[in-house]
Amino acid sequence: MTQVAAALVQLAKDVELWQADGQPMGTVGGQHLPLRGAEFQVWLLNAAQGRRPKLTPSLHAVSDAQEILAARAMLCPTYPLWRRTGAWWGAGAPEVWVDCGGCAVQVTKEGWAVQKEAPLVRFLRPAGQLALPTPIRQAGGRLGPLRHALPFNSDDQWVLWLAWLVFALQPTGAYPILSLTGPPHSGKSTLAEVTKRLVDPNTMPLLYPPADRRDLAAYVNSGWVIVLDNLTRVATWLSDALCGMSTGIGFAARQLYSDAAMFRVGGYRPIVVTSVGGWAARGDLQDRTLPLSFTPVEHSVAPDVVLRAVDAAHPAMLGWLLDTLAQSLGEAPVHTAHRFPWFLTVVRVVGERVGVDGLAAYEALREEQAGEVLSSSPIVSLLLRVVEAQGVLEGTTADLLAKLTDEAGGVRNRWMSWPRTPEGLGRMLRTLPLGEAGLRVEARRTRHGTRLLVTKMEE
């Protein structure tokens, strides 16, 4: 260690060192910063300029100091690191804390209160993250004008969108991917920007689809709610990553030294996707989406007018969302066997508050989605044709793929979703809602491997 690096380390003697999920962190001036990140590097340089003006550290010396402090931090206690919303489990019921930037909001099942800071919850504030307004309590939360300015086709869509907003303020839980689809001029991108603005405002609200895992990791670490705009075709790696972030598995991205701000990505993330339609081809991804479809609006409100209306209603709207979140914290989960039990709890509470049967709206949407999945899948129609003709379809996934390929002939080349391998067909059979089409798939283990039996369900 050079003398200059040692002097920089000494300047950081009052920085609290700790770690979060393998990431060395430091707390200085109430800010929680990655020790290898650019923001902490700037802090070191400013500290040297202010307290040791004759010290002229090179970037190499600053980097050495950062590495020394990072190594020390890895020997310090571990704490959870949150973005925008966090949780604290005290002696009683869990508390949710929302980072507004200039203040923090404490939410319990009894209600919410604005505090100067969150003393027991550590928030990361990435570059580009904007402050939320201080919430206020106002009857109705000024929902009416916002409802008419946004392109919802029905009260069902409205209540499900509100429920998604409330649930996005939850720090943990499986989050359905909010899918906003429709042709050009249907208002989906404006709605996506409004969604981001209401719960996690950022200087870059809409993001282009990522090219690889490292791009996606950068997106995830730039904020809490991730909005991918104009997504068309989803690669297998992206489909897996979106599924993982929806239900909490996360994903791993390669980390290089020059990308110190991008670390291992894990856990849940609320995700919004806009598309012309048909972006979620795989059944497991479709099963994790909350699809809202929109139509072109003849007399739509200009986006800048909508955003000004959102900004005017934001404090009251945020207060309404927090009221609803507090109420849902005291509720028991709905359908504990469901993939999104706590989201359904919020759907029920929101429905009660706005006078719409939220659970019925959700079930109707799921039924419509299942029908669209089945009608758009060439595999389902071919399985039905073969099973109706033969009574049963049996064999390994390789056998079944060969039979279905023969049945489809050259037409299969027109289908982007056609499985290219037996493994792909196996995944498709596990994730497609075949029961809705009246088909049953059984797996039977034999000495020669697993064989599948596809039959018609008894009516």
Contacts in CASP RR format, 6 or more apart in sequence:
PFRMAT RR
TARGET T0000
AUTHOR 0000-0000-0000
METHOD contacts of the structure
MODEL  1
MTQVAAALVQLAKDVELWQADGQPMGTVGGQHLPLRGAEFQVWLLNAAQG
RRPKLTPSLHAVSDAQEILAARAMLCPTYPLWRRTGAWWGAGAPEVWVDC
GGCAVQVTKEGWAVQKEAPLVRFLRPAGQLALPTPIRQAGGRLGPLRHAL
PFNSDDQWVLWLAWLVFALQPTGAYPILSLTGPPHSGKSTLAEVTKRLVD
PNTMPLLYPPADRRDLAAYVNSGWVIVLDNLTRVATWLSDALCGMSTGIG
FAARQLYSDAAMFRVGGYRPIVVTSVGGWAARGDLQDRTLPLSFTPVEHS
VAPDVVLRAVDAAHPAMLGWLLDTLAQSLGEAPVHTAHRFPWFLTVVRVV
GERVGVDGLAAYEALREEQAGEVLSSSPIVSLLLRVVEAQGVLEGTTADL
LAKLTDEAGGVRNRWMSWPRTPEGLGRMLRTLPLGEAGLRVEARRTRHGT
RLLVTKMEE
1 9 0 8 1.000
1 64 0 8 1.000
1 68 0 8 1.000
2 61 0 8 1.000
2 64 0 8 1.000
4 55 0 8 1.000
4 57 0 8 1.000
4 58 0 8 1.000
4 61 0 8 1.000
5 57 0 8 1.000
5 61 0 8 1.000
5 62 0 8 1.000
5 64 0 8 1.000
5 65 0 8 1.000
5 68 0 8 1.000
6 65 0 8 1.000
7 48 0 8 1.000
7 52 0 8 1.000
7 55 0 8 1.000
7 57 0 8 1.000
8 44 0 8 1.000
8 47 0 8 1.000
8 48 0 8 1.000
8 55 0 8 1.000
8 57 0 8 1.000
8 61 0 8 1.000
8 62 0 8 1.000
8 65 0 8 1.000
9 65 0 8 1.000
9 68 0 8 1.000
9 69 0 8 1.000
11 44 0 8 1.000
11 47 0 8 1.000
11 48 0 8 1.000
11 51 0 8 1.000
11 52 0 8 1.000
12 28 0 8 1.000
12 44 0 8 1.000
12 47 0 8 1.000
12 65 0 8 1.000
12 69 0 8 1.000
14 28 0 8 1.000
15 26 0 8 1.000
15 27 0 8 1.000
15 28 0 8 1.000
15 69 0 8 1.000
16 26 0 8 1.000
16 27 0 8 1.000
16 28 0 8 1.000
17 24 0 8 1.000
17 25 0 8 1.000
17 26 0 8 1.000
17 35 0 8 1.000
17 69 0 8 1.000
17 72 0 8 1.000
17 73 0 8 1.000
17 76 0 8 1.000
18 25 0 8 1.000
18 26 0 8 1.000
18 27 0 8 1.000
18 73 0 8 1.000
18 76 0 8 1.000
18 77 0 8 1.000
18 78 0 8 1.000
18 79 0 8 1.000
19 25 0 8 1.000
19 73 0 8 1.000
19 74 0 8 1.000
19 76 0 8 1.000
19 77 0 8 1.000
19 78 0 8 1.000
19 79 0 8 1.000
20 78 0 8 1.000
20 79 0 8 1.000
20 80 0 8 1.000
20 81 0 8 1.000
20 122 0 8 1.000
21 78 0 8 1.000
21 81 0 8 1.000
21 263 0 8 1.000
21 264 0 8 1.000
21 266 0 8 1.000
22 74 0 8 1.000
22 78 0 8 1.000
22 263 0 8 1.000
22 264 0 8 1.000
23 34 0 8 1.000
23 81 0 8 1.000
23 263 0 8 1.000
23 264 0 8 1.000
24 34 0 8 1.000
24 35 0 8 1.000
24 36 0 8 1.000
24 69 0 8 1.000
24 70 0 8 1.000
24 71 0 8 1.000
24 73 0 8 1.000
24 74 0 8 1.000
25 32 0 8 1.000
25 33 0 8 1.000
25 34 0 8 1.000
25 35 0 8 1.000
25 73 0 8 1.000
25 81 0 8 1.000
25 122 0 8 1.000
26 32 0 8 1.000
26 33 0 8 1.000
26 34 0 8 1.000
26 35 0 8 1.000
26 40 0 8 1.000
26 69 0 8 1.000
26 73 0 8 1.000
27 33 0 8 1.000
27 122 0 8 1.000
28 40 0 8 1.000
28 43 0 8 1.000
30 117 0 8 1.000
31 39 0 8 1.000
31 125 0 8 1.000
32 81 0 8 1.000
32 122 0 8 1.000
32 123 0 8 1.000
32 124 0 8 1.000
32 125 0 8 1.000
33 39 0 8 1.000
33 40 0 8 1.000
33 43 0 8 1.000
34 40 0 8 1.000
34 124 0 8 1.000
34 260 0 8 1.000
34 261 0 8 1.000
34 263 0 8 1.000
35 66 0 8 1.000
35 69 0 8 1.000
35 70 0 8 1.000
35 73 0 8 1.000
36 66 0 8 1.000
36 67 0 8 1.000
36 70 0 8 1.000
36 260 0 8 1.000
36 261 0 8 1.000
37 66 0 8 1.000
37 260 0 8 1.000
37 261 0 8 1.000
38 260 0 8 1.000
38 261 0 8 1.000
39 127 0 8 1.000
40 66 0 8 1.000
41 62 0 8 1.000
41 63 0 8 1.000
41 66 0 8 1.000
44 57 0 8 1.000
44 62 0 8 1.000
44 65 0 8 1.000
44 66 0 8 1.000
45 57 0 8 1.000
45 62 0 8 1.000
48 55 0 8 1.000
48 57 0 8 1.000
57 65 0 8 1.000
79 122 0 8 1.000
80 86 0 8 1.000
80 87 0 8 1.000
80 121 0 8 1.000
80 122 0 8 1.000
81 122 0 8 1.000
81 123 0 8 1.000
81 124 0 8 1.000
82 97 0 8 1.000
82 99 0 8 1.000
82 121 0 8 1.000
82 122 0 8 1.000
82 123 0 8 1.000
82 124 0 8 1.000
82 171 0 8 1.000
83 99 0 8 1.000
83 123 0 8 1.000
83 124 0 8 1.000
83 126 0 8 1.000
83 223 0 8 1.000
83 224 0 8 1.000
84 98 0 8 1.000
84 99 0 8 1.000
84 123 0 8 1.000
84 129 0 8 1.000
84 199 0 8 1.000
84 200 0 8 1.000
84 223 0 8 1.000
84 224 0 8 1.000
84 225 0 8 1.000
85 96 0 8 1.000
85 97 0 8 1.000
85 98 0 8 1.000
85 99 0 8 1.000
85 168 0 8 1.000
85 169 0 8 1.000
85 170 0 8 1.000
85 171 0 8 1.000
85 224 0 8 1.000
86 96 0 8 1.000
86 97 0 8 1.000
86 98 0 8 1.000
86 99 0 8 1.000
86 118 0 8 1.000
86 121 0 8 1.000
86 123 0 8 1.000
86 171 0 8 1.000
87 94 0 8 1.000
87 95 0 8 1.000
87 96 0 8 1.000
87 97 0 8 1.000
87 121 0 8 1.000
87 171 0 8 1.000
87 172 0 8 1.000
88 94 0 8 1.000
88 95 0 8 1.000
88 97 0 8 1.000
88 118 0 8 1.000
88 120 0 8 1.000
88 121 0 8 1.000
89 95 0 8 1.000
93 108 0 8 1.000
93 109 0 8 1.000
93 329 0 8 1.000
93 330 0 8 1.000
94 329 0 8 1.000
95 106 0 8 1.000
95 107 0 8 1.000
95 108 0 8 1.000
96 106 0 8 1.000
96 107 0 8 1.000
96 108 0 8 1.000
96 169 0 8 1.000
96 170 0 8 1.000
96 171 0 8 1.000
96 325 0 8 1.000
96 329 0 8 1.000
97 104 0 8 1.000
97 105 0 8 1.000
97 106 0 8 1.000
97 107 0 8 1.000
97 118 0 8 1.000
97 121 0 8 1.000
98 104 0 8 1.000
98 105 0 8 1.000
98 107 0 8 1.000
98 132 0 8 1.000
98 169 0 8 1.000
98 322 0 8 1.000
99 118 0 8 1.000
99 123 0 8 1.000
99 125 0 8 1.000
99 132 0 8 1.000
100 114 0 8 1.000
100 131 0 8 1.000
100 132 0 8 1.000
100 133 0 8 1.000
100 134 0 8 1.000
100 135 0 8 1.000
101 125 0 8 1.000
101 131 0 8 1.000
101 132 0 8 1.000
102 131 0 8 1.000
102 134 0 8 1.000
103 114 0 8 1.000
103 115 0 8 1.000
103 116 0 8 1.000
103 117 0 8 1.000
103 134 0 8 1.000
104 114 0 8 1.000
104 115 0 8 1.000
104 116 0 8 1.000
104 117 0 8 1.000
104 118 0 8 1.000
104 121 0 8 1.000
104 123 0 8 1.000
105 112 0 8 1.000
105 113 0 8 1.000
105 114 0 8 1.000
105 115 0 8 1.000
105 135 0 8 1.000
105 322 0 8 1.000
106 112 0 8 1.000
106 113 0 8 1.000
106 114 0 8 1.000
106 115 0 8 1.000
106 118 0 8 1.000
107 169 0 8 1.000
107 322 0 8 1.000
107 325 0 8 1.000
107 326 0 8 1.000
107 329 0 8 1.000
108 326 0 8 1.000
108 329 0 8 1.000
109 326 0 8 1.000
109 327 0 8 1.000
109 329 0 8 1.000
109 330 0 8 1.000
110 326 0 8 1.000
111 322 0 8 1.000
111 323 0 8 1.000
111 326 0 8 1.000
112 135 0 8 1.000
112 319 0 8 1.000
112 322 0 8 1.000
112 323 0 8 1.000
112 325 0 8 1.000
112 326 0 8 1.000
114 134 0 8 1.000
114 135 0 8 1.000
126 221 0 8 1.000
126 222 0 8 1.000
126 223 0 8 1.000
126 261 0 8 1.000
127 222 0 8 1.000
128 202 0 8 1.000
128 203 0 8 1.000
128 204 0 8 1.000
128 222 0 8 1.000
129 200 0 8 1.000
129 201 0 8 1.000
129 202 0 8 1.000
129 222 0 8 1.000
129 223 0 8 1.000
130 201 0 8 1.000
130 202 0 8 1.000
130 203 0 8 1.000
131 201 0 8 1.000
132 199 0 8 1.000
132 201 0 8 1.000
132 314 0 8 1.000
132 318 0 8 1.000
133 314 0 8 1.000
133 315 0 8 1.000
133 318 0 8 1.000
134 315 0 8 1.000
135 315 0 8 1.000
135 316 0 8 1.000
135 318 0 8 1.000
135 319 0 8 1.000
135 322 0 8 1.000
136 315 0 8 1.000
136 316 0 8 1.000
136 319 0 8 1.000
137 316 0 8 1.000
137 319 0 8 1.000
137 323 0 8 1.000
138 315 0 8 1.000
138 316 0 8 1.000
138 319 0 8 1.000
138 320 0 8 1.000
140 316 0 8 1.000
140 320 0 8 1.000
141 313 0 8 1.000
141 316 0 8 1.000
141 317 0 8 1.000
141 319 0 8 1.000
141 320 0 8 1.000
142 312 0 8 1.000
142 313 0 8 1.000
142 316 0 8 1.000
142 317 0 8 1.000
142 320 0 8 1.000
143 162 0 8 1.000
143 317 0 8 1.000
143 320 0 8 1.000
143 354 0 8 1.000
145 309 0 8 1.000
145 313 0 8 1.000
146 309 0 8 1.000
146 310 0 8 1.000
146 313 0 8 1.000
146 317 0 8 1.000
147 158 0 8 1.000
149 301 0 8 1.000
149 305 0 8 1.000
149 306 0 8 1.000
149 309 0 8 1.000
150 190 0 8 1.000
150 191 0 8 1.000
150 194 0 8 1.000
150 306 0 8 1.000
151 186 0 8 1.000
151 187 0 8 1.000
151 188 0 8 1.000
151 190 0 8 1.000
151 191 0 8 1.000
151 294 0 8 1.000
151 297 0 8 1.000
151 300 0 8 1.000
152 158 0 8 1.000
152 161 0 8 1.000
152 292 0 8 1.000
152 294 0 8 1.000
153 293 0 8 1.000
153 294 0 8 1.000
153 295 0 8 1.000
155 354 0 8 1.000
155 356 0 8 1.000
155 361 0 8 1.000
156 356 0 8 1.000
156 358 0 8 1.000
156 361 0 8 1.000
156 364 0 8 1.000
156 365 0 8 1.000
157 292 0 8 1.000
158 354 0 8 1.000
158 356 0 8 1.000
159 347 0 8 1.000
159 350 0 8 1.000
159 351 0 8 1.000
159 354 0 8 1.000
159 356 0 8 1.000
159 358 0 8 1.000
159 361 0 8 1.000
160 290 0 8 1.000
160 292 0 8 1.000
160 347 0 8 1.000
160 358 0 8 1.000
160 361 0 8 1.000
160 362 0 8 1.000
160 365 0 8 1.000
161 178 0 8 1.000
161 191 0 8 1.000
161 195 0 8 1.000
161 292 0 8 1.000
162 321 0 8 1.000
162 324 0 8 1.000
162 350 0 8 1.000
162 354 0 8 1.000
163 343 0 8 1.000
163 346 0 8 1.000
163 347 0 8 1.000
163 349 0 8 1.000
163 350 0 8 1.000
163 351 0 8 1.000
163 358 0 8 1.000
164 176 0 8 1.000
164 178 0 8 1.000
164 195 0 8 1.000
164 270 0 8 1.000
164 290 0 8 1.000
164 343 0 8 1.000
165 195 0 8 1.000
165 198 0 8 1.000
165 199 0 8 1.000
165 321 0 8 1.000
166 321 0 8 1.000
166 324 0 8 1.000
166 325 0 8 1.000
166 328 0 8 1.000
166 346 0 8 1.000
166 349 0 8 1.000
166 350 0 8 1.000
167 175 0 8 1.000
167 270 0 8 1.000
167 342 0 8 1.000
167 343 0 8 1.000
167 346 0 8 1.000
168 175 0 8 1.000
168 199 0 8 1.000
168 200 0 8 1.000
168 224 0 8 1.000
168 225 0 8 1.000
168 270 0 8 1.000
169 199 0 8 1.000
169 321 0 8 1.000
169 322 0 8 1.000
169 325 0 8 1.000
170 325 0 8 1.000
170 342 0 8 1.000
170 346 0 8 1.000
172 268 0 8 1.000
173 248 0 8 1.000
173 268 0 8 1.000
173 342 0 8 1.000
173 343 0 8 1.000
174 246 0 8 1.000
174 247 0 8 1.000
174 248 0 8 1.000
174 268 0 8 1.000
174 339 0 8 1.000
174 340 0 8 1.000
174 342 0 8 1.000
174 343 0 8 1.000
175 245 0 8 1.000
175 246 0 8 1.000
175 268 0 8 1.000
175 269 0 8 1.000
175 270 0 8 1.000
175 271 0 8 1.000
175 340 0 8 1.000
175 343 0 8 1.000
176 246 0 8 1.000
176 288 0 8 1.000
176 289 0 8 1.000
176 290 0 8 1.000
176 340 0 8 1.000
176 343 0 8 1.000
177 242 0 8 1.000
177 246 0 8 1.000
177 271 0 8 1.000
177 272 0 8 1.000
177 273 0 8 1.000
177 280 0 8 1.000
177 285 0 8 1.000
177 288 0 8 1.000
177 289 0 8 1.000
177 290 0 8 1.000
178 195 0 8 1.000
178 270 0 8 1.000
178 271 0 8 1.000
178 272 0 8 1.000
178 273 0 8 1.000
178 289 0 8 1.000
178 290 0 8 1.000
178 292 0 8 1.000
179 273 0 8 1.000
179 275 0 8 1.000
179 279 0 8 1.000
179 280 0 8 1.000
179 289 0 8 1.000
179 290 0 8 1.000
179 291 0 8 1.000
179 292 0 8 1.000
180 188 0 8 1.000
180 191 0 8 1.000
180 192 0 8 1.000
180 272 0 8 1.000
180 273 0 8 1.000
180 274 0 8 1.000
180 275 0 8 1.000
180 292 0 8 1.000
180 294 0 8 1.000
181 188 0 8 1.000
181 274 0 8 1.000
181 275 0 8 1.000
181 276 0 8 1.000
181 277 0 8 1.000
181 278 0 8 1.000
181 279 0 8 1.000
181 291 0 8 1.000
181 292 0 8 1.000
181 293 0 8 1.000
181 294 0 8 1.000
182 188 0 8 1.000
182 275 0 8 1.000
182 276 0 8 1.000
182 277 0 8 1.000
182 293 0 8 1.000
182 294 0 8 1.000
182 295 0 8 1.000
183 276 0 8 1.000
183 295 0 8 1.000
183 296 0 8 1.000
184 276 0 8 1.000
184 296 0 8 1.000
185 296 0 8 1.000
185 297 0 8 1.000
185 300 0 8 1.000
186 294 0 8 1.000
186 295 0 8 1.000
186 296 0 8 1.000
186 297 0 8 1.000
187 294 0 8 1.000
187 297 0 8 1.000
187 300 0 8 1.000
188 274 0 8 1.000
188 294 0 8 1.000
189 206 0 8 1.000
189 229 0 8 1.000
189 230 0 8 1.000
189 274 0 8 1.000
190 303 0 8 1.000
190 306 0 8 1.000
190 307 0 8 1.000
191 294 0 8 1.000
192 205 0 8 1.000
192 206 0 8 1.000
192 227 0 8 1.000
192 229 0 8 1.000
192 272 0 8 1.000
192 274 0 8 1.000
193 205 0 8 1.000
193 206 0 8 1.000
193 227 0 8 1.000
193 303 0 8 1.000
193 307 0 8 1.000
194 306 0 8 1.000
194 307 0 8 1.000
194 310 0 8 1.000
195 225 0 8 1.000
195 227 0 8 1.000
195 272 0 8 1.000
196 202 0 8 1.000
196 205 0 8 1.000
196 206 0 8 1.000
196 225 0 8 1.000
196 227 0 8 1.000
196 272 0 8 1.000
197 205 0 8 1.000
197 307 0 8 1.000
197 310 0 8 1.000
197 311 0 8 1.000
197 314 0 8 1.000
198 310 0 8 1.000
198 314 0 8 1.000
198 317 0 8 1.000
198 318 0 8 1.000
198 321 0 8 1.000
199 224 0 8 1.000
199 225 0 8 1.000
199 270 0 8 1.000
199 321 0 8 1.000
200 223 0 8 1.000
200 224 0 8 1.000
200 225 0 8 1.000
202 222 0 8 1.000
202 223 0 8 1.000
204 222 0 8 1.000
205 227 0 8 1.000
206 227 0 8 1.000
206 229 0 8 1.000
206 274 0 8 1.000
207 219 0 8 1.000
207 226 0 8 1.000
207 227 0 8 1.000
207 228 0 8 1.000
207 229 0 8 1.000
208 228 0 8 1.000
208 229 0 8 1.000
208 230 0 8 1.000
209 228 0 8 1.000
209 229 0 8 1.000
209 230 0 8 1.000
209 231 0 8 1.000
209 232 0 8 1.000
209 238 0 8 1.000
210 216 0 8 1.000
210 218 0 8 1.000
210 219 0 8 1.000
210 228 0 8 1.000
210 238 0 8 1.000
212 237 0 8 1.000
213 237 0 8 1.000
213 241 0 8 1.000
213 251 0 8 1.000
213 252 0 8 1.000
213 253 0 8 1.000
213 254 0 8 1.000
214 253 0 8 1.000
214 254 0 8 1.000
214 259 0 8 1.000
214 262 0 8 1.000
216 238 0 8 1.000
216 241 0 8 1.000
216 251 0 8 1.000
216 253 0 8 1.000
216 265 0 8 1.000
217 251 0 8 1.000
217 253 0 8 1.000
217 262 0 8 1.000
217 263 0 8 1.000
217 265 0 8 1.000
218 259 0 8 1.000
218 261 0 8 1.000
218 262 0 8 1.000
219 226 0 8 1.000
219 228 0 8 1.000
220 226 0 8 1.000
220 245 0 8 1.000
220 265 0 8 1.000
220 269 0 8 1.000
221 261 0 8 1.000
221 262 0 8 1.000
221 263 0 8 1.000
221 265 0 8 1.000
224 269 0 8 1.000
224 270 0 8 1.000
225 269 0 8 1.000
225 270 0 8 1.000
225 271 0 8 1.000
225 272 0 8 1.000
226 245 0 8 1.000
226 269 0 8 1.000
226 270 0 8 1.000
226 271 0 8 1.000
226 272 0 8 1.000
227 271 0 8 1.000
227 272 0 8 1.000
227 273 0 8 1.000
227 274 0 8 1.000
228 271 0 8 1.000
228 272 0 8 1.000
228 273 0 8 1.000
228 274 0 8 1.000
229 274 0 8 1.000
230 274 0 8 1.000
230 275 0 8 1.000
230 276 0 8 1.000
231 273 0 8 1.000
231 274 0 8 1.000
231 275 0 8 1.000
231 279 0 8 1.000
232 275 0 8 1.000
232 276 0 8 1.000
232 279 0 8 1.000
233 279 0 8 1.000
233 416 0 8 1.000
234 242 0 8 1.000
234 279 0 8 1.000
234 280 0 8 1.000
234 281 0 8 1.000
234 282 0 8 1.000
234 285 0 8 1.000
239 280 0 8 1.000
239 281 0 8 1.000
239 282 0 8 1.000
239 284 0 8 1.000
239 285 0 8 1.000
240 251 0 8 1.000
241 250 0 8 1.000
241 251 0 8 1.000
242 271 0 8 1.000
242 273 0 8 1.000
242 285 0 8 1.000
242 288 0 8 1.000
243 249 0 8 1.000
243 284 0 8 1.000
243 285 0 8 1.000
243 288 0 8 1.000
244 250 0 8 1.000
244 251 0 8 1.000
244 267 0 8 1.000
245 251 0 8 1.000
245 265 0 8 1.000
245 266 0 8 1.000
245 267 0 8 1.000
245 268 0 8 1.000
245 269 0 8 1.000
245 271 0 8 1.000
246 268 0 8 1.000
246 269 0 8 1.000
246 271 0 8 1.000
246 288 0 8 1.000
247 268 0 8 1.000
247 288 0 8 1.000
247 339 0 8 1.000
248 266 0 8 1.000
248 267 0 8 1.000
248 268 0 8 1.000
249 266 0 8 1.000
249 267 0 8 1.000
250 265 0 8 1.000
250 266 0 8 1.000
250 267 0 8 1.000
250 268 0 8 1.000
250 269 0 8 1.000
251 265 0 8 1.000
251 266 0 8 1.000
252 264 0 8 1.000
252 265 0 8 1.000
252 266 0 8 1.000
253 262 0 8 1.000
253 264 0 8 1.000
253 265 0 8 1.000
255 262 0 8 1.000
255 263 0 8 1.000
255 264 0 8 1.000
273 279 0 8 1.000
273 280 0 8 1.000
273 289 0 8 1.000
277 293 0 8 1.000
278 376 0 8 1.000
280 286 0 8 1.000
280 289 0 8 1.000
281 416 0 8 1.000
281 417 0 8 1.000
282 417 0 8 1.000
282 427 0 8 1.000
282 428 0 8 1.000
282 431 0 8 1.000
283 373 0 8 1.000
283 428 0 8 1.000
283 431 0 8 1.000
283 432 0 8 1.000
284 427 0 8 1.000
284 430 0 8 1.000
284 431 0 8 1.000
286 369 0 8 1.000
286 373 0 8 1.000
286 431 0 8 1.000
287 339 0 8 1.000
287 431 0 8 1.000
288 339 0 8 1.000
289 369 0 8 1.000
290 365 0 8 1.000
291 365 0 8 1.000
291 369 0 8 1.000
301 309 0 8 1.000
310 317 0 8 1.000
324 346 0 8 1.000
324 349 0 8 1.000
324 350 0 8 1.000
324 353 0 8 1.000
325 346 0 8 1.000
327 349 0 8 1.000
327 353 0 8 1.000
328 342 0 8 1.000
328 345 0 8 1.000
328 346 0 8 1.000
328 349 0 8 1.000
331 345 0 8 1.000
331 348 0 8 1.000
331 349 0 8 1.000
332 345 0 8 1.000
333 341 0 8 1.000
333 342 0 8 1.000
333 344 0 8 1.000
333 345 0 8 1.000
334 341 0 8 1.000
334 344 0 8 1.000
334 345 0 8 1.000
334 347 0 8 1.000
334 348 0 8 1.000
334 359 0 8 1.000
335 341 0 8 1.000
335 344 0 8 1.000
338 344 0 8 1.000
344 359 0 8 1.000
344 362 0 8 1.000
347 358 0 8 1.000
347 359 0 8 1.000
347 361 0 8 1.000
347 362 0 8 1.000
348 358 0 8 1.000
348 359 0 8 1.000
350 358 0 8 1.000
351 357 0 8 1.000
351 358 0 8 1.000
370 433 0 8 1.000
370 436 0 8 1.000
371 433 0 8 1.000
371 436 0 8 1.000
373 432 0 8 1.000
373 433 0 8 1.000
374 380 0 8 1.000
374 432 0 8 1.000
374 433 0 8 1.000
374 436 0 8 1.000
374 437 0 8 1.000
376 417 0 8 1.000
377 417 0 8 1.000
377 428 0 8 1.000
377 432 0 8 1.000
378 408 0 8 1.000
378 411 0 8 1.000
378 412 0 8 1.000
378 415 0 8 1.000
378 417 0 8 1.000
378 418 0 8 1.000
379 404 0 8 1.000
379 417 0 8 1.000
379 418 0 8 1.000
379 419 0 8 1.000
379 425 0 8 1.000
379 428 0 8 1.000
379 429 0 8 1.000
379 432 0 8 1.000
380 432 0 8 1.000
380 434 0 8 1.000
380 437 0 8 1.000
380 439 0 8 1.000
382 404 0 8 1.000
382 407 0 8 1.000
382 408 0 8 1.000
383 393 0 8 1.000
383 404 0 8 1.000
383 434 0 8 1.000
383 437 0 8 1.000
383 439 0 8 1.000
383 454 0 8 1.000
384 437 0 8 1.000
384 439 0 8 1.000
385 407 0 8 1.000
386 393 0 8 1.000
386 403 0 8 1.000
386 404 0 8 1.000
386 407 0 8 1.000
387 393 0 8 1.000
387 439 0 8 1.000
387 454 0 8 1.000
387 455 0 8 1.000
387 456 0 8 1.000
388 456 0 8 1.000
391 455 0 8 1.000
391 456 0 8 1.000
392 453 0 8 1.000
392 454 0 8 1.000
392 455 0 8 1.000
393 400 0 8 1.000
393 403 0 8 1.000
393 452 0 8 1.000
393 453 0 8 1.000
393 454 0 8 1.000
393 455 0 8 1.000
394 451 0 8 1.000
394 452 0 8 1.000
394 453 0 8 1.000
394 454 0 8 1.000
395 451 0 8 1.000
395 452 0 8 1.000
395 453 0 8 1.000
396 422 0 8 1.000
396 449 0 8 1.000
396 450 0 8 1.000
396 451 0 8 1.000
396 452 0 8 1.000
397 422 0 8 1.000
397 423 0 8 1.000
397 424 0 8 1.000
397 425 0 8 1.000
397 426 0 8 1.000
397 429 0 8 1.000
397 452 0 8 1.000
398 422 0 8 1.000
400 422 0 8 1.000
400 425 0 8 1.000
400 452 0 8 1.000
400 454 0 8 1.000
401 419 0 8 1.000
401 421 0 8 1.000
401 422 0 8 1.000
401 425 0 8 1.000
404 425 0 8 1.000
405 412 0 8 1.000
408 418 0 8 1.000
412 418 0 8 1.000
419 425 0 8 1.000
419 426 0 8 1.000
419 427 0 8 1.000
419 428 0 8 1.000
429 441 0 8 1.000
429 452 0 8 1.000
434 440 0 8 1.000
434 441 0 8 1.000
435 457 0 8 1.000
438 456 0 8 1.000
438 457 0 8 1.000
439 454 0 8 1.000
439 455 0 8 1.000
439 456 0 8 1.000
439 457 0 8 1.000
440 454 0 8 1.000
440 455 0 8 1.000
440 456 0 8 1.000
440 457 0 8 1.000
441 452 0 8 1.000
441 453 0 8 1.000
441 454 0 8 1.000
442 452 0 8 1.000
442 453 0 8 1.000
442 455 0 8 1.000
443 450 0 8 1.000
443 451 0 8 1.000
443 452 0 8 1.000
443 453 0 8 1.000
444 450 0 8 1.000
444 451 0 8 1.000
444 452 0 8 1.000
444 453 0 8 1.000
END
